[in-house]
Amino acid sequence: MSAEDLEKYETDMELALYREYRDVVGLFSHVVETERRFYLANEVDVQVRTGDGETWFEVTMSDAWVWDVYRPARFVKRARVITFKDVNVEELAKSELEVPKEPPFGR
């Protein structure tokens, strides 16, 4: 497999993931961003934890979808993320869920 073939494969995978996101985003009420992943979820709980001079976040999500091109199953019943980095949680209004028909990176 050439580098060009690999790049085309990855581009096709990203496009398929974007299209899946576009199809499912209306099913969820929250967007959760961590340093490693992007999630859609219907229930989100963020707890700030401290110990040994450290502070971290424990994020629990129910009924979630994970933006990860390499995951074979992106829908998860329950997810728990522990991170020392920032966590962004936004509740989406249904009017905010207008997603373009094609991804911004195009083909």
C-alpha positions in Angstrom: 0.0 0.0 0.0 1.5 3.3 -1.0 1.5 6.5 1.0 -1.1 7.9 -1.4 -3.4 4.9 -0.9 -3.1 5.2 2.8 -3.9 8.9 2.7 -7.0 8.2 0.5 -8.1 5.5 2.9 -7.8 7.8 5.9 -9.7 10.6 4.1 -12.5 8.2 3.2 -12.7 7.0 6.8 -12.9 10.6 8.1 -15.6 11.4 5.6 -17.6 8.4 6.6 -17.2 9.4 10.3 -18.4 12.9 9.6 -21.4 11.6 7.7 -22.2 9.3 10.7 -21.9 12.3 13.0 -24.2 14.4 10.8 -26.8 11.5 10.9 -26.7 11.0 14.7 -26.1 14.5 16.2 -29.8 15.2 16.5 -30.2 12.3 18.9 -28.0 13.9 21.6 -28.4 16.8 24.0 -24.7 17.4 25.0 -21.3 17.8 23.4 -18.3 16.8 25.5 -14.7 17.6 24.6 -11.7 16.3 26.4 -8.0 16.5 25.3 -8.3 13.1 23.6 -11.9 12.7 22.4 -15.1 14.3 21.3 -18.4 12.8 22.5 -22.1 13.3 22.0 -24.2 12.3 25.0 -27.6 12.6 26.6 -26.5 12.6 30.2 -23.2 14.1 31.5 -21.8 14.4 35.0 -18.5 16.1 35.7 -16.9 15.7 39.1 -13.8 17.6 40.2 -11.5 15.4 42.2 -8.4 16.3 44.2 -5.7 14.4 46.0 -1.9 14.5 46.6 -1.9 18.1 45.4 -3.4 17.1 42.0 -6.8 18.1 40.6 -8.5 16.0 37.9 -11.9 15.6 36.3 -14.1 12.5 36.3 -16.6 12.7 33.5 -19.4 10.1 33.3 -21.6 10.0 30.2 -24.7 7.8 29.4 -26.1 7.1 26.0 -23.1 8.4 24.2 -21.4 8.4 20.8 -17.6 8.7 20.4 -15.9 10.6 17.6 -13.1 8.1 16.8 -12.4 7.0 13.3 -10.8 3.7 14.4 -13.6 2.5 16.8 -15.7 -0.2 15.2 -18.6 0.6 17.6 -19.0 4.3 18.4 -22.3 4.1 20.4 -21.7 3.3 24.1 -24.2 2.9 26.9 -21.9 4.4 29.5 -18.5 6.0 29.3 -16.2 7.2 32.1 -13.3 9.5 31.4 -10.6 10.7 33.9 -8.5 13.6 32.8 -6.1 16.1 34.2 -6.8 18.5 31.3 -9.7 20.8 30.6 -13.2 19.4 29.9 -15.8 21.3 27.9 -19.4 20.4 28.2 -22.1 22.1 26.2 -25.9 21.5 26.2 -27.2 21.8 22.7 -30.4 23.6 21.8 -32.1 21.7 19.0 -31.8 24.8 16.7 -28.0 24.5 17.0 -28.0 21.1 15.4 -28.0 22.2 11.8 -25.1 20.4 10.4 -23.8 21.1 6.8 -24.5 18.3 4.3 -20.8 17.9 3.5 -17.8 18.2 5.8 -15.8 21.5 5.9 -12.6 19.6 4.7 -14.4 18.5 1.6 -13.2 16.0 -1.0 
